């Protein structure tokens, strides 16, 4: 009888140890958003004096904050990210500029990340 109980207890402990870990809830990131750029996803992380982009092609781009007449502007000389101060779509949100062509970013929302373990 003791052997049966010990075996059952060992099996229970083994099953508990092998159980999938509890999935933590996701929370919105405080500094990273994802937007649609011409129908594809672009991820933007805002830091104090720069932004870091992950383009739909997987290219990583770092832009430095520069003075702007209105709103904010980040650039590396080839690519720009602008916000506010414009008219039309540019006044409502972010504008991605590459090779002199501007693309309105749409559907911007915080990236969801796992909450820290408790």
C-alpha positions as CSV (number, residue, x, y, z in Angstrom):
1,X,0.0,0.0,0.0
2,X,2.8,2.4,0.8
3,X,4.5,1.6,-2.5
4,X,1.3,2.4,-4.4
5,X,0.9,5.8,-2.6
6,X,4.6,6.7,-3.1
7,X,4.3,5.8,-6.8
8,X,1.1,7.9,-7.1
9,X,2.8,10.9,-5.3
10,X,5.8,10.6,-7.6
11,X,3.6,10.6,-10.7
12,X,1.7,13.6,-9.4
13,X,4.9,15.6,-8.7
14,X,6.3,14.7,-12.1
15,X,3.1,15.8,-13.8
16,X,3.1,19.1,-11.9
17,X,6.8,19.7,-12.7
18,X,6.2,19.1,-16.4
19,X,3.1,21.2,-16.7
20,X,3.3,24.2,-19.0
21,X,4.3,27.4,-17.2
22,X,1.4,29.8,-16.6
23,X,1.3,32.4,-19.4
24,X,1.8,35.9,-18.1
25,X,-0.6,38.6,-19.3
26,X,0.6,41.0,-21.9
27,X,0.8,44.8,-21.2
28,X,1.2,47.7,-23.6
29,X,4.8,48.9,-24.0
30,X,5.6,52.3,-22.6
31,X,8.0,53.2,-25.4
32,X,7.4,51.0,-28.4
33,X,4.6,51.2,-31.0
34,X,3.8,49.3,-34.2
35,X,2.2,51.0,-37.2
36,X,1.1,50.1,-40.7
37,X,3.4,51.5,-43.4
38,X,1.8,50.9,-46.8
39,X,0.0,47.8,-45.5
40,X,3.1,46.4,-43.7
41,X,4.2,46.5,-40.1
42,X,6.9,48.9,-38.9
43,X,8.0,48.9,-35.2
44,X,9.1,52.2,-33.6
45,X,10.9,52.5,-30.2
46,X,11.1,56.0,-28.8
47,X,14.2,56.8,-26.6
48,X,15.1,60.2,-25.1
49,X,17.0,61.6,-28.1
50,X,16.4,59.0,-30.8
51,X,14.0,56.5,-32.3
52,X,14.8,53.0,-33.5
53,X,12.9,51.6,-36.3
54,X,12.4,48.0,-37.5
55,X,11.1,48.3,-41.1
56,X,8.9,45.8,-42.9
57,X,12.1,44.5,-44.7
58,X,13.8,43.8,-41.3
59,X,16.1,46.8,-41.7
60,X,17.1,48.4,-38.4
61,X,17.3,52.2,-38.6
62,X,18.4,54.7,-35.9
63,X,17.2,58.3,-36.2
64,X,18.4,61.2,-34.1
65,X,16.1,63.9,-32.8
66,X,16.6,67.2,-34.5
67,X,14.9,70.6,-34.1
68,X,11.6,71.1,-35.8
69,X,9.4,74.1,-36.4
70,X,6.4,72.2,-35.1
71,X,6.0,68.7,-33.7
72,X,9.0,66.4,-33.5
73,X,11.4,65.3,-36.2
74,X,14.0,62.4,-36.2
75,X,16.4,61.8,-39.1
76,X,19.7,60.1,-40.1
77,X,20.0,62.2,-43.3
78,X,18.3,59.5,-45.4
79,X,15.2,58.6,-43.5
80,X,12.9,60.8,-41.4
81,X,10.1,60.3,-38.9
82,X,7.9,63.4,-38.3
83,X,5.0,64.1,-36.1
84,X,2.6,67.0,-35.9
85,X,2.9,70.5,-37.3
86,X,1.8,69.5,-40.8
87,X,-1.5,69.6,-42.6
88,X,-3.9,66.8,-43.5
89,X,-2.7,63.3,-42.5
90,X,0.7,64.6,-41.2
91,X,-1.1,66.7,-38.6
92,X,-2.9,63.7,-37.2
93,X,0.0,61.3,-36.7
94,X,3.4,60.1,-37.9
95,X,4.9,60.5,-41.3
96,X,7.7,58.2,-42.5
97,X,9.9,59.9,-45.2
98,X,12.4,58.0,-47.4
99,X,14.0,59.3,-50.6
100,X,11.8,62.5,-50.4
101,X,8.5,60.6,-50.3
102,X,6.3,60.7,-47.3
103,X,4.1,57.8,-46.1
104,X,1.5,58.3,-43.4
105,X,1.7,55.7,-40.7
106,X,-1.7,54.3,-39.7
107,X,-3.1,52.1,-37.0
108,X,-0.3,52.9,-34.5
109,X,-0.7,51.1,-31.2
110,X,1.6,50.1,-28.3
111,X,3.4,46.8,-28.8
112,X,2.1,44.3,-26.3
113,X,4.9,42.7,-24.1
114,X,4.8,40.1,-21.3
115,X,4.5,41.6,-17.8
116,X,7.5,40.9,-15.5
117,X,7.3,37.8,-13.3
118,X,6.0,38.3,-9.8
